[in-house]
Amino acid sequence: MLVDKLLFSDTVPKVMKKSLDLMSSRQNLISSNIGNLDTPGFKASDIDFQGQLREALGSKGQLNLRSTNEKHFGPKSSNIGSMTADPFEEEDAAKSNGNNVNVDKEMAKLAENQIVYNATIQLMMKRGSTVKAAVTEQAQ
């Protein structure tokens, strides 16, 4: 059906779900960093989920399109499902015990991550209400 293709065949739900998965992993990683604030030799880590998402979509500052039909174009989504969190070590200066966790920086990252997570949830809910309104033919 044409309506099914218009409403459900795009990559937006996959991207949003993968974004939530990666932000959840980042939340756990940041919490681990804060939990190991006083652990000697501990090195803080982070996840660049936005960079990974751009790489999976194949868009490095630009929109890459692939042809599914001579009259249709859409973003490539084959890499989204296989995308995993790829943590990297922070390069902050270490304290005398070898630990480089900066609690202020970690708390800021925690707040930023929570804001982006909540915004993504709001977008998913809005998308769901739009689909529901389209199916039930109600105005939004």
N, C-alpha and C positions, 0 to 999 in steps of 0.2 A: 504494500500500500504506500502511496505517496506520503500520507500523513506520518506513518511510522518512520519513513526515511528522514523526513524533515525534523521530527522531534527526537528521534533516538539514535540516529546513525552517526552523529558527530563525535568528536573525541573529547568534548568538554567534560562529560562525567568521568571518563578515565583519568583525565588530567587532574581534576579536582580530587578524586579519590587518592591518586598517587601523591598529590601535594599534601593531603591530610596524613597519609602514611609517613611521608618523609618528615613532616613537621612534628609528628608524634615521636619519631625516632630522635629528632633533634632535641625535643623537650627532655627525653630520657637522658641524652648525652649531656646536656647542660646541667641537669639535676645531678648527674654523676660527678661532673666537674665541681659543683658547689659542695657536694657531699665529701669530696676528697680535698677540700680546701687546706687541711693541715697534714695531709699525707706526704711524707718526705719523698721527693723524686717524682711525684705525680705530674704528668704533663696534660694540660687542658686540650680538649679536642672539640671540633665543631663539624657541621655538615653544611655544605653549600648547596642546598636543595634547589635554589633558583637557577644556579648555573647548570646543575645536573638536568633540571627540567628543560632548560633551553637546549641543552645538548641532545636530549632524547627526542625533542620535537624537531631538531635539526635547524634551529633558528638562532644564529649567532648575531643578534641585532637586526635580523631581517626575517621575513616570512617566506619559508620555502614551501612550495606547493608541489604536489604530485598529481598527475592526471589519472583519474579513475574512469573518466569518460571524456571524449573530446569536448564535451560541453560543460563538464564539471571539474572543479578543483577542490582539494581539501588538504589539510595538514597531514603529514605522515604520522601515524600513531603506533606503528609496530614496535618501536623502542620503549614506549611508555610502560607497558606491562612488565618488562624485564628490568626496569630501572630499580636500583637498590641504593641505600644510603652508603655513601663513601666518606667516612670521617677522615679528617686531616688534623694534624697536631698544630695547635696554636703556637705562634712564634713570639709570644710575650717573654719579657725578661724574667728569669727565674729568681726566686728568693734564695737565701743562704742554704736552705734545706733542699734545693733543687726543684721545688714546686713552683709552677708558673701560673697558678690559678689566680685571677684577679676577680674578686667577688663582685665589685661594682660592674665590671664589664659583663660578667655572667648574668647578673640580675637584669641588666639592660637587654641582653640577648633573650632572656626568658620572657620579659615583657613584650618585646618585639614579636617573638614567635607566637605568643598567645594572641596578640592582636591580629596577626595574619591568619592564624588558625580560625579565630572567631569570624573574621571577614569571609573566609572561604566557606564556612558553614552557612553564613547568611546568604551567600551567592547560591549555594546548593538549594537552600530552602526557597529562595526566590525563583530559581529555575523550576523546582517542583511545583510551586504554585502557578507558574506560567503554563506548564504542561497541563496541570489540572484544569485551569481556566479554559485552555484550548479544547480539551476533551469534553468538558461539560458545557462549553459555549457560554461561559459567564464572563462578564467584564471584570477586569482587575481593579 
